[in-house]
């Protein structure tokens, strides 16, 4: 393999569940393989699961690579390690720039896309429409901006400024109403609030899950990340990170996108055993430059 080392990135994602008593595991769903495209390709991906599991791969309706793990036997621990090397088709020291969307508000989507766009315009938490609209009324009006993108960037900044970040290892997301009431949340909660607000304004948006190349991840203190993607007429999907208060860039690596936050949980499944068996869960993500030995050894 003769790729420049700076163009290769190794991502090690480890999840460990601990149980007070031996339990059995149902089939687990894994969304951990980065989405490939014109800017990124997976060079190597090794999934290690303990207890041993049989793996089968599918591609869901959103185009995500999904692994299904049938886990054998009983255990007091479940460990899932995704070890992947990706090749980026640009120099990370000189990342690509993107054309800004000039589209005015409200967006005019191509009629051929309307059947698909509808799923990204329909709110997930319709029961919270009143609370969300009350908050939206306090925001600047999208029509006051030169383009939809300019408004989306400002919304990204407002969410970062008004919501306090709180890392949560528990599964699931807060509803937008809960995040607004608490004025705090995790990256998943930020992304969900932004996605729902945009949909109420008639702007197509989806939930994105993946990794962020940042100092914490480089120091092996990182975790998974989530953000919002917005669909612009002609230019397509673009990512915006309300946790950071800015547009996404080459440091954001997507593993899955969905119209619903639950659609791209990195790891989901069930266990059977005593009701009080669950003890703890730890997640760690680390970025590094892959060694030649790792690249050359068999999967």
Secondary structure, DSSP 8 states (H G I E B T S, - for coil): ----GGGEEEEEEEEEEEEEEEEEE--EEE--S---SSSEEEEEEEEEEES-EEEEEEE-TTS-EEEEEEE-SEEEEEEEEEEEEEEESS-GGG----------SS----GGGHHHHGGGTS-S-GGGHHHHHHHHTTS--GGGSSSHHHHHHHHHHHHHHHSEE----SSS---HHHHHHHTEE-HHHHHHHHHHHHHHTT--EEEEEEEE-SHHHHTT-B--EEEEEEEETTTEEEEEETTTTEE--TTEEEEEEESSGGGG-SEE--EES-TT-EEEEEEEEEEE---HHHHHS--
